[in-house]
Every structure is written in structure tokens, then in C-alpha cells.
Amino acid sequence: MIEGGSRAVQGLLTTVILLALMGVVAGVSAAPPGQGWSTLAMHAIHLTLGAAAFLFAYTLPADGPRRAVPGILVLLFFVLMGMLLSDKFGHSSHAAERWIRIGEFTLQPSVFLQCFWPLALASWSAKDPLRLTQPRELTRLMLVFACLVSPVLLQPDLGSVIILLGITTFTLLFAGVSIQLLKPIVFLSFLALGFGLLFFPHVDSRITQFLSGGPGFQVQRANEAFAFGGFSGLGPGRGMMKNGWVPEGDTDFILALIAEEWGILGTGFIWILFVALTLFGVMAARRAERRYGALLMAAATLVISVQAVLNMAVVTGIAPPKGLPLPFVSRGGTSMLALAALLGFAVKAAREARRSKVPVENLISWTESNAPG
């Protein structure tokens, strides 16, 4: 990694740690009476698992996961299909078959696509830059993607599919694919949206309610929390909208409870941290020495930033409702595992020394590196 890249990685990891600490404080503060310690213990378990996932991914050779990821994606596809076909395998919640219960814990396997699909996409794009100019190769890639996400779409989880499509589009754009060749992906996004509106009533009702201009019950309660919090908030532990008054307040809508207790100052600090994370991630990607490292770091930054923007947009009523945690802040073990592992893979790849004598800037115009070797 060229000069400045290591500082960018350090800044990136610092923002992640601060976000995780904010999540712990907000989660414990919003816990029901008498459940503060149990909430703290659950957050501690999730953070420990996330740290372990990051360290495990970081200690692997950068090219090891590249070779293993096709097999992992095939396995993940069969797990997702098994959840759809077997009532005993998948655990239903919120009208969708998305979870696997293991004792007291639940895992959402589709979330791991946020980790392994960017890794596969970066590897595919870096391996042969010429394929990025060939419509046939891009068509094959999107057919693989469509097959992979089909069980997610049928769960149904249209939002996750569209998010993955967006991440795919921008990653390919960073890799050097022309906008003209990316038009079919945009068409595929509208096709997926049309499929959801036609076959899934809850998707149609959410979109219809959003377009009507009236906030849903969840967003209305979140808006009340923002109003109660004002500029400086009511103070830690003094919020009135917790304990279920804001549905999913300890997970997807944690920002609303932060707004009530910490005010605009608290939510502004969260926003600044995500902006900083994005800037540090882009900086680290630009200064990676290998094409694969640059693309994977850019893709990982996209996964986190897009999810954060959409979560905040949903909570504030700017976007239609979608069950989506705030990265590293919301309580959620699967999301923590997937994103921490993705960061571990990305940081390791971004720090890998170059093997080719061709400067990466000759292949990806937005990078800065020109070191040989």
C-alpha cells in the first residue's frame, strides 16, 4: 500500500470502532428496565464475534478467499433454497423465510451475500480487465447474480436484491465498465421491482403508502422520537419512545432512539462517522497497490455506506420501509459478522503488495499508485 494508505485504513477502522461503541451505548440506554446488563452482554457477544470474524479474514492470504468464494456462494445458494423448500430448516419472521435458528441465536444467511458477493465481484473484475468491455461476459456475470439472488427474492426480500444490484453496478463502474454496458443492470433492477409489486402484496402496500405521502406507523413513531429529542436530546436513559414504542427500536430503528436521547448532536455525530468511514474507505481503495485490493475496498465501502444511507432514509421517511440495520450500530449478529469479515478481507487485500509491473493506475484511472512490482 502506497504512502497514506495505511493511515486511511487506520482511520476507517477507528470510525468502525466508534460506531460500534455508539451502538453499545445506545442499545443499553434503550433497554427495558432491568435488562441493561443482558443487553450489554448481547452486544458484547456480537462485538466479539465481529472482531473474531475481522481478524480471521485479515489473517488469511488475500488470494485464498478468491479461490474459495465460488464454492462458498454455491453452498450459500443451496442453504437459501433449503430455507424456502423446508419448513423445518428456515425460521419465518415478518412474513419472510430469512432466518435459521441455532439455540437462542438466529442467523440470516442472505446477509452473507453482502460479504461474499463483493469479494467474488472484485475478483472477477480484477482477474481479466478485458472482460469488462465484453457484453457477453457481463451478461454471464449477471445471469450468475440472478440465479444467486433468486431465493432471496422469493423469501421475499426485494430490498436486499436491489441493494446488491446497486452495489454491483457501482463496483463495475469503478472497475471500468462503461455506462452503456451497465444499462441492462438498471433494467434488471426495474424488472425486480416490478416482480415484487406484482407478486408480493407487502411490497406493493409499502410503495403505495410511501408514494401517497403519509408516513407509516413505524416512521410516525420515529418522527415523534426526533421531535422529542430536539437539538441536544432528553439525555441517556431518559427516552420515552423505547420499550417497543418505536417498533424495532433496538435494531433497524435505533437511530430514532438515539435522536430522542442524544438529539441532533447525537445523530449528527453518527452521520459524520459514516461520512468519514466512506472517505477513508475511498482513500484506502485509491492507494491500494493491487487492482483486486482497490476494487474490494471500494466495494466494501459501498456495502456499508449504501446500507447506512438507506437505513437513515427509511427511519426519517425519505425512502420506503425496508428492514435494514444501521451498520455496526444496530443490534444484529449476522450483520456484524458479515460486514466485519468483509472489512477484514478488504483491508488485507488493500494492503497487499503489487505483483505485476503494470501500475494499477493504468488499469483503474481513479487510483493513485504507480509503484512497480
C-alpha positions in Angstrom: 0.0 0.0 0.0 1.4 3.4 -1.0 2.0 6.2 1.4 -1.1 7.4 3.1 -3.0 4.2 2.5 -2.1 2.8 6.0 -3.4 6.0 7.6 -6.6 5.7 5.6 -7.1 2.1 6.9 -6.4 3.2 10.4 -9.0 6.0 10.1 -11.5 3.5 8.6 -11.1 1.1 11.5 -11.3 3.9 14.1 -14.7 5.0 12.7 -15.9 1.5 12.8 -14.9 1.1 16.5 -16.6 4.4 17.3 -19.8 3.4 15.6 -19.8 0.1 17.5 -19.3 1.8 20.8 -22.2 4.2 20.0 -24.3 1.2 19.2 -23.5 -0.4 22.6 -24.3 2.9 24.5 -27.5 3.4 22.6 -28.6 -0.2 23.0 -28.0 -0.3 26.7 -29.6 3.1 27.2 -32.7 2.0 25.2 -33.0 -1.4 27.0 -36.2 -2.1 29.1 -35.9 -1.7 32.8 -33.8 -4.4 34.4 -32.4 -5.6 31.1 -29.4 -3.3 30.8 -26.9 -6.0 31.7 -28.4 -8.6 29.4 -28.4 -6.1 26.6 -24.8 -5.2 27.3 -23.9 -8.9 27.3 -25.6 -9.5 23.9 -23.8 -6.5 22.4 -20.5 -7.8 23.8 -21.1 -11.2 22.2 -21.9 -9.6 18.8 -18.8 -7.3 19.0 -16.6 -10.3 20.0 -17.9 -12.3 17.1 -17.4 -9.4 14.8 -13.8 -8.8 15.9 -13.1 -12.5 15.5 -14.5 -12.5 12.0 -12.4 -9.5 11.1 -9.2 -11.0 12.5 -9.8 -14.3 10.8 -10.5 -12.7 7.4 -7.5 -10.5 7.8 -5.1 -13.3 8.7 -5.9 -15.3 5.5 -3.8 -14.8 2.4 -5.6 -12.3 0.1 -5.8 -14.8 -2.7 -7.1 -17.7 -0.5 -10.7 -16.3 -0.3 -10.7 -15.5 -4.0 -10.3 -19.2 -4.8 -12.8 -20.3 -2.1 -15.6 -17.8 -2.8 -17.2 -19.6 -5.8 -17.7 -22.7 -3.6 -19.0 -20.6 -0.7 -21.5 -18.9 -2.9 -22.8 -22.2 -4.3 -23.2 -23.5 -0.7 -25.0 -20.3 0.3 -27.3 -20.7 -2.6 -28.3 -24.2 -1.5 -28.8 -23.1 2.1 -31.1 -20.3 0.9 -33.0 -22.7 -1.3 -33.3 -25.2 1.5 -34.9 -22.5 3.7 -37.6 -22.0 1.1 -38.3 -25.6 0.5 -38.3 -26.9 4.1 -40.4 -25.6 6.9 -38.1 -27.2 9.4 -35.0 -25.6 8.1 -35.9 -21.9 7.8 -37.4 -19.7 10.5 -40.2 -17.3 9.5 -40.4 -13.8 10.8 -42.1 -10.6 9.4 -43.8 -12.7 6.6 -40.5 -13.9 5.2 -38.3 -17.1 5.4 -35.0 -15.5 6.2 -33.6 -16.9 9.4 -32.0 -20.1 10.7 -32.4 -20.6 14.5 -29.4 -22.1 16.4 -30.4 -22.4 20.0 -31.1 -18.9 21.3 -29.5 -17.3 18.3 -30.8 -16.7 14.8 -28.7 -16.2 11.6 -29.9 -14.6 8.4 -27.9 -16.4 5.7 -28.8 -14.0 2.9 -26.9 -11.2 4.7 -23.6 -13.1 4.0 -24.1 -12.2 0.3 -23.1 -8.7 1.4 -19.7 -10.2 2.2 -19.0 -12.9 -0.4 -20.7 -11.3 -3.5 -18.5 -8.2 -3.4 -15.4 -10.4 -2.9 -16.4 -12.5 -5.9 -17.2 -9.4 -8.0 -13.9 -7.8 -7.2 -12.0 -11.0 -8.0 -13.9 -11.5 -11.3 -13.3 -7.8 -12.4 -9.6 -7.8 -11.4 -8.7 -11.2 -13.0 -9.2 -10.1 -16.6 -9.8 -6.4 -17.3 -10.7 -7.2 -20.9 -13.9 -9.0 -19.9 -15.2 -5.6 -18.6 -15.5 -4.5 -22.2 -17.3 -7.6 -23.5 -21.1 -7.6 -23.2 -21.2 -11.4 -23.3 -19.0 -11.7 -20.2 -21.1 -9.1 -18.3 -24.3 -11.0 -19.3 -22.9 -14.2 -17.9 -22.0 -12.4 -14.7 -25.5 -11.0 -14.3 -27.0 -14.4 -15.0 -25.0 -15.9 -12.2 -26.1 -13.0 -10.0 -29.7 -13.5 -10.9 -29.5 -17.2 -10.1 -27.7 -16.5 -6.8 -30.3 -13.9 -5.5 -33.4 -15.7 -6.8 -34.0 -17.5 -3.4 -33.6 -14.1 -1.6 -36.2 -12.6 -3.9 -38.6 -15.4 -3.2 -38.2 -15.2 0.6 -39.4 -12.4 -0.2 -36.7 -9.8 0.3 -36.8 -7.5 -2.7 -34.9 -4.7 -0.9 -31.8 -6.7 -0.4 -31.7 -7.8 -4.0 -32.0 -4.1 -5.2 -29.2 -3.1 -2.8 -27.0 -5.8 -4.1 -27.8 -4.7 -7.7 -26.8 -1.2 -6.8 -23.5 -2.3 -5.2 -22.8 -4.4 -8.3 -23.5 -1.5 -10.6 -21.2 0.9 -8.8 -18.4 -1.7 -8.3 -18.4 -2.5 -12.0 -18.4 1.2 -12.8 -15.3 1.7 -10.6 -13.7 -1.3 -12.3 -14.0 0.4 -15.7 -17.2 -0.8 -17.2 -18.8 1.8 -19.5 -22.2 3.2 -18.5 -23.6 1.9 -21.8 -22.8 -1.7 -20.8 -24.4 -1.1 -17.4 -27.8 -0.2 -18.7 -29.0 -3.9 -18.6 -28.4 -3.9 -14.8 -30.7 -0.9 -14.5 -33.3 -2.7 -16.5 -32.9 -5.7 -14.2 -33.5 -3.5 -11.2 -36.8 -2.2 -12.6 -37.7 -5.8 -13.5 -37.1 -7.0 -9.9 -39.1 -4.1 -8.6 -42.0 -4.9 -10.9 -41.8 -8.5 -9.9 -42.1 -7.5 -6.2 -45.0 -5.2 -6.8 -46.9 -7.8 -8.8 -46.4 -10.9 -6.6 -45.8 -9.6 -3.1 -48.6 -7.6 -1.5 -46.5 -6.2 1.3 -44.1 -4.6 -1.2 -47.0 -3.1 -3.1 -48.5 -1.7 0.1 -45.3 -0.2 1.3 -44.6 1.5 -2.1 -48.2 2.7 -2.3 -48.1 4.1 1.2 -44.8 5.8 0.6 -46.0 7.4 -2.7 -49.2 8.6 -1.0 -47.1 10.8 1.2 -48.4 9.5 4.5 -45.8 8.1 6.9 -46.4 4.6 8.2 -46.9 3.8 11.9 -43.2 3.0 12.4 -41.9 6.1 10.7 -44.5 8.2 12.5 -43.3 7.0 15.9 -39.7 7.6 14.7 -40.6 11.2 13.7 -42.0 11.7 17.2 -38.8 10.5 18.7 -36.8 13.0 16.6 -39.2 15.8 17.7 -38.9 14.9 21.4 -35.1 14.8 21.2 -34.7 18.2 19.6 -31.2 19.6 19.4 -29.5 18.1 22.4 -31.8 15.2 23.4 -33.5 14.2 26.6 -30.4 12.6 28.0 -29.1 9.0 28.1 -31.8 6.6 29.5 -34.5 9.3 29.6 -36.1 8.5 26.3 -39.9 7.8 26.3 -40.2 6.0 22.9 -38.2 2.9 23.8 -39.5 -0.4 25.1 -41.4 -1.0 21.8 -43.0 2.4 21.3 -40.8 2.7 18.3 -41.1 -0.7 16.6 -37.7 -2.4 16.0 -36.2 0.5 18.0 -33.2 -1.6 19.2 -32.4 -2.8 15.7 -33.4 -1.2 12.4 -34.8 2.0 14.0 -32.0 2.5 16.6 -31.3 6.0 15.0 -34.7 7.2 16.2 -33.9 6.3 19.9 -30.5 7.9 19.5 -32.3 11.0 18.2 -34.6 11.1 21.2 -31.9 10.7 23.9 -29.0 12.4 22.1 -30.8 14.8 19.8 -29.5 16.2 16.5 -26.0 16.3 18.1 -26.0 12.5 18.5 -27.5 11.7 15.1 -25.1 14.3 13.5 -22.2 12.5 15.1 -23.4 9.2 13.6 -23.7 10.8 10.2 -20.2 12.3 10.5 -18.8 8.9 11.3 -20.3 7.3 8.3 -19.1 10.1 6.0 -15.6 9.7 7.5 -15.8 5.9 7.0 -16.7 6.5 3.4 -13.9 9.0 2.8 -11.3 6.8 4.5 -12.6 3.7 2.5 -12.3 5.5 -0.8 -8.8 6.8 0.1 -7.7 3.3 1.1 -9.1 2.0 -2.2 -7.3 4.6 -4.3 -4.0 3.9 -2.7 -4.1 0.1 -2.9 -1.3 -1.4 -4.9 -3.3 -4.2 -6.5 -6.3 -3.9 -8.7 -8.1 -6.6 -6.7 -7.4 -4.7 -3.4 -8.6 -1.4 -4.8 -11.9 -2.9 -6.1 -12.6 -4.9 -3.0 -12.0 -2.0 -0.7 -14.3 0.2 -2.9 -17.0 -2.5 -2.9 -16.8 -3.0 0.9 -17.1 0.8 1.5 -20.1 0.8 -0.8 -21.8 -2.0 1.1 -21.5 -0.2 4.4 -22.2 3.3 3.1 -25.2 2.4 1.0 -26.8 0.4 3.8 -26.2 3.3 6.2 -27.8 5.8 3.9 -30.8 3.6 3.2 -31.3 2.9 6.9 -31.3 6.6 7.7 -33.6 7.4 4.8 -36.1 4.8 5.9 -36.1 6.0 9.6 -36.6 9.6 8.5 -39.3 8.6 5.9 -37.3 9.6 2.9 -37.4 6.1 1.5 -40.0 3.3 1.6 -39.8 0.9 4.6 -37.2 -1.8 4.5 -35.9 -3.9 7.3 -32.2 -2.9 7.3 -29.9 -2.5 10.3 -27.6 0.6 10.7 -24.1 -0.9 10.1 -22.2 -1.6 13.4 -24.7 0.4 15.4 -27.9 -1.7 15.3 -28.1 -4.9 17.3 -27.6 -7.7 14.9 -25.1 -10.6 15.0 -25.4 -11.7 11.3 -24.8 -8.2 10.0 -21.9 -7.7 12.3 -20.3 -11.0 11.3 -20.8 -10.3 7.5 -19.6 -6.7 7.5 -16.7 -7.3 9.8 -15.5 -10.3 7.7 -15.9 -8.2 4.5 -13.7 -5.4 6.1 -11.1 -8.0 7.1 -10.9 -9.3 3.5 -10.8 -5.8 2.1 -8.2 -4.4 4.4 -5.9 -7.4 3.8 -6.4 -7.1 0.0 -5.8 -3.3 0.0 -2.5 -3.8 2.0 -1.2 -6.5 -0.3 2.0 -5.6 -2.3 1.8 -5.5 -6.1 3.0 -8.4 -8.1 2.5 -7.0 -11.6 4.8 -4.4 -13.1 1.9 -2.7 -14.7 0.8 0.2 -12.5 -2.7 -0.2 -11.2 -3.5 3.4 -12.3 -3.1 2.2 -15.9 -6.0 -0.2 -15.3 -8.2 1.8 -12.9 -8.0 5.5 -13.6 -9.1 6.7 -10.2 -6.3 5.1 -8.2 -3.0 6.8 -7.3 -0.5 4.0 -7.2 2.4 3.8 -9.6 4.8 1.5 -7.7 6.2 -1.4 -9.7 6.4 -5.0 -8.5 
